[in-house]
């Protein structure tokens, strides 16, 4: 059945549009209307979803492992004994208490 056949002559589409529709009908294959159409379609959809599901599962595992590693490292830093590298006072006070042999007198200006 041609697209314009159910319309009167005055309702017909322009010739360019009619030829475009005819070219489209010729280029697009006829849809399979058999009983196996929907099962085949769902098999194709499921096949594509399995690939994306596998990738998302791998990504979730990676994110979970990274979060676990971050928690482990932060808890080990939180619970580890603090090495006291800081002394009371400022940096200048620490240098003054150092008692090294170098003093202001030995420095030539």
C-alpha positions in Angstrom: 0.0 0.0 0.0 1.5 3.3 -1.1 1.6 6.1 1.5 -0.5 8.6 -0.5 -3.1 6.0 -1.8 -5.6 6.7 1.0 -5.7 10.4 0.4 -7.5 12.3 -2.4 -5.5 13.9 -5.2 -5.6 17.3 -3.5 -4.2 15.9 -0.3 -1.2 14.2 -1.9 2.3 15.1 -0.7 4.8 16.9 -2.9 6.7 14.7 -5.4 10.0 15.2 -3.6 8.6 13.9 -0.4 6.9 11.0 -2.1 10.3 10.0 -3.7 12.0 10.3 -0.3 9.5 8.0 1.3 9.8 5.5 -1.6 13.6 5.5 -1.2 13.3 5.0 2.5 10.9 2.0 2.1 13.4 0.5 -0.4 16.4 1.0 1.9 14.8 -0.3 5.1 14.2 -4.0 5.2 10.8 -5.4 6.0 10.3 -6.2 9.7 10.2 -9.9 10.6 6.7 -10.4 12.1 7.2 -14.1 12.9 6.6 -15.6 16.3 10.4 -15.6 17.0 10.8 -11.8 16.6 10.4 -10.8 20.2 12.5 -13.7 21.7 15.3 -12.8 19.3 15.0 -9.1 20.1 15.2 -9.8 23.8 18.2 -12.1 23.3 20.0 -9.3 21.6 19.1 -6.8 24.4 20.2 -9.3 27.1 23.5 -9.9 25.3 24.3 -6.2 25.3 23.2 -5.8 28.9 25.5 -8.6 30.0 28.6 -6.7 28.7 27.6 -3.5 30.5 26.7 -5.4 33.6 30.1 -7.1 33.8 31.8 -3.7 33.4 29.7 -2.1 36.1 30.4 -5.0 38.4 34.1 -4.6 37.9 33.9 -0.9 38.5 32.0 -1.4 41.7 34.5 -3.9 42.9 37.3 -1.5 42.2 35.6 1.4 44.1 34.9 -0.9 47.0 38.5 -2.0 47.2 39.8 1.6 47.0 37.4 2.7 49.7 38.5 -0.2 51.9 42.2 0.7 51.3 41.6 4.3 52.2 39.8 3.3 55.4 42.6 0.9 56.4 45.3 3.5 55.7 43.5 6.2 57.6 42.8 4.0 60.6 46.4 2.8 60.7 47.6 6.4 60.7 45.0 7.3 63.3 45.9 4.5 65.7 49.7 4.5 65.2 51.8 5.9 68.0 52.8 9.4 67.3 56.5 10.0 67.0 57.1 13.2 68.9 59.1 15.3 66.6 57.8 18.5 67.8 59.1 20.2 71.0 57.6 22.9 73.0 58.3 26.3 71.4 59.0 27.6 68.0 61.5 26.6 65.3 64.0 29.1 66.7 63.6 27.8 70.2 64.3 24.2 69.0 67.4 25.4 67.2 68.6 27.2 70.3 68.1 24.1 72.4 69.9 22.0 69.9 73.2 22.8 71.5 75.2 22.3 68.4 78.7 23.6 68.2 77.8 26.2 65.7 76.8 29.4 67.4 76.3 33.0 66.3 79.9 33.8 67.4 81.5 31.4 64.9 79.5 32.7 62.0 81.4 35.3 60.0 79.3 38.1 58.7 
